[in-house]
Amino acid sequence: MMAFQIRVPASSANLGPGFDSVGIALDRFLTLDVQKSDSWQFSHHSALLADCPPYEEHLIYQIALQTAGLHGMKMAPHHVAVTSEIPFARGLGSSASAVLAGIELADQICDLRLSKEQILTAATETEGHPDNVAAALFGGLVVAAQHTDDASHEVDYVRIPMLKEVQAVLYIPDFELRTAAARGVLPRQLSRAEAVNASAVSNMMIASVLKGDYEQAGNWMEKDKFHEPYRAELLPDYDKIKQEAKQLGAYATVISGAGPSMLSLAPKTKAEQIAKRMAEILPTYQVAATSFNQSGLEVRAETVPHLDNI
């Protein structure tokens, strides 16, 4: 295609006890408008993006170059205009969306015709775990696990196309939290009894979602033993947000990914009302009701504006 658009949704990982294996896609997007050019150019068109580096240093270009090289291909130069509704280092999958965008950029330019499963495996290799990338790639709620006992490192996944009756309420603070710092507070190991209990909580959460019992799912979401008890100390308003959201009718409130953002699972009929009230309670946060994305990564040819107008 001479011009095309790549759109990748934000994502929230874990949903409490689904540590490193559960993710859900959100209706906020990283968008690439791509057009053939005489030379490589990247440009940023969003306040949420940092200053645009030289194209050789751009993460999306580096991932695309790596992907093309792995398949023995070279990419023709393009102009890539990047816009984003996903804040960086806030636990909403900004890195995962960029990795997927880079892989898809190479896929389109080089006509690699990668399957979704190939893209998932490649993105997981880069990210280290499949939760965010699986959700952003497929949309909906996705449970995924990587094969670590063979050389393929393939990723299996189950997509759950649900959540029409619920929405997310996002609480995005004005500070960043790097994943490395959030992982640094986690215990190096759990006892067998602790691991059994933590896994049981995760299983019950997923079972309740599959049953469509969101109230029960919310109860299990807030019983995580893998990471939330340890990361809570990094979030100054953790208890306040959970308590206030629950009083306003949220099913559950959890840390989004590694944080520092938090996410409430709320009835669709109450999400906007909860967001409005929580914005008053948390004046330094960005608070918004957001739908769960069902489509995942999309490539569009017919909707791309001419890049001179971006």
Secondary structure in CASP SS format (residue, H / E / C, confidence):
PFRMAT SS
TARGET T0000
AUTHOR 0000-0000-0000
METHOD secondary structure of the structure
MODEL  1
M C 1.00
M C 1.00
A E 1.00
F E 1.00
Q E 1.00
I E 1.00
R E 1.00
V E 1.00
P E 1.00
A E 1.00
S E 1.00
S E 1.00
A E 1.00
N E 1.00
L C 1.00
G C 1.00
P C 1.00
G E 1.00
F E 1.00
D E 1.00
S E 1.00
V E 1.00
G E 1.00
I E 1.00
A E 1.00
L E 1.00
D E 1.00
R E 1.00
F E 1.00
L E 1.00
T E 1.00
L E 1.00
D E 1.00
V E 1.00
Q E 1.00
K E 1.00
S C 1.00
D C 1.00
S C 1.00
W C 1.00
Q E 1.00
F E 1.00
S E 1.00
H E 1.00
H C 1.00
S C 1.00
A C 1.00
L C 1.00
L C 1.00
A C 1.00
D C 1.00
C C 1.00
P C 1.00
P C 1.00
Y H 1.00
E H 1.00
E H 1.00
H C 1.00
L H 1.00
I H 1.00
Y H 1.00
Q H 1.00
I H 1.00
A H 1.00
L H 1.00
Q H 1.00
T H 1.00
A H 1.00
G H 1.00
L H 1.00
H C 1.00
G C 1.00
M C 1.00
K C 1.00
M C 1.00
A C 1.00
P C 1.00
H E 1.00
H E 1.00
V E 1.00
A E 1.00
V E 1.00
T E 1.00
S E 1.00
E C 1.00
I C 1.00
P C 1.00
F C 1.00
A C 1.00
R C 1.00
G C 1.00
L C 1.00
G C 1.00
S H 1.00
S H 1.00
A H 1.00
S H 1.00
A H 1.00
V H 1.00
L H 1.00
A H 1.00
G H 1.00
I H 1.00
E H 1.00
L H 1.00
A H 1.00
D H 1.00
Q H 1.00
I H 1.00
C H 1.00
D C 1.00
L C 1.00
R C 1.00
L C 1.00
S C 1.00
K H 1.00
E H 1.00
Q H 1.00
I H 1.00
L H 1.00
T H 1.00
A H 1.00
A H 1.00
T H 1.00
E H 1.00
T H 1.00
E H 1.00
G C 1.00
H C 1.00
P C 1.00
D H 1.00
N H 1.00
V H 1.00
A H 1.00
A H 1.00
A H 1.00
L H 1.00
F H 1.00
G C 1.00
G C 1.00
L E 1.00
V E 1.00
V E 1.00
A E 1.00
A E 1.00
Q E 1.00
H C 1.00
T C 1.00
D C 1.00
D C 1.00
A C 1.00
S C 1.00
H C 1.00
E C 1.00
V E 1.00
D E 1.00
Y E 1.00
V E 1.00
R E 1.00
I E 1.00
P C 1.00
M C 1.00
L C 1.00
K C 1.00
E C 1.00
V E 1.00
Q E 1.00
A E 1.00
V E 1.00
L E 1.00
Y E 1.00
I E 1.00
P C 1.00
D C 1.00
F C 1.00
E C 1.00
L C 1.00
R C 1.00
T H 1.00
A H 1.00
A H 1.00
A H 1.00
R H 1.00
G H 1.00
V C 1.00
L C 1.00
P C 1.00
R C 1.00
Q C 1.00
L C 1.00
S C 1.00
R H 1.00
A H 1.00
E H 1.00
A H 1.00
V H 1.00
N H 1.00
A H 1.00
S H 1.00
A H 1.00
V H 1.00
S H 1.00
N H 1.00
M H 1.00
M H 1.00
I H 1.00
A H 1.00
S H 1.00
V H 1.00
L H 1.00
K H 1.00
G C 1.00
D C 1.00
Y H 1.00
E H 1.00
Q H 1.00
A H 1.00
G H 1.00
N H 1.00
W H 1.00
M H 1.00
E C 1.00
K C 1.00
D C 1.00
K C 1.00
F C 1.00
H C 1.00
E H 1.00
P H 1.00
Y H 1.00
R H 1.00
A H 1.00
E H 1.00
L H 1.00
L C 1.00
P C 1.00
D C 1.00
Y H 1.00
D H 1.00
K H 1.00
I H 1.00
K H 1.00
Q H 1.00
E H 1.00
A H 1.00
K H 1.00
Q H 1.00
L C 1.00
G C 1.00
A C 1.00
Y C 1.00
A E 1.00
T E 1.00
V E 1.00
I E 1.00
S C 1.00
G C 1.00
A C 1.00
G C 1.00
P C 1.00
S C 1.00
M E 1.00
L E 1.00
S E 1.00
L E 1.00
A E 1.00
P E 1.00
K C 1.00
T C 1.00
K C 1.00
A H 1.00
E H 1.00
Q H 1.00
I H 1.00
A H 1.00
K H 1.00
R H 1.00
M H 1.00
A H 1.00
E H 1.00
I H 1.00
L C 1.00
P C 1.00
T C 1.00
Y C 1.00
Q E 1.00
V E 1.00
A E 1.00
A E 1.00
T E 1.00
S C 1.00
F E 1.00
N C 1.00
Q C 1.00
S C 1.00
G C 1.00
L C 1.00
E E 1.00
V E 1.00
R E 1.00
A C 1.00
E C 1.00
T C 1.00
V C 1.00
P C 1.00
H C 1.00
L H 1.00
D H 1.00
N H 1.00
I C 1.00
END
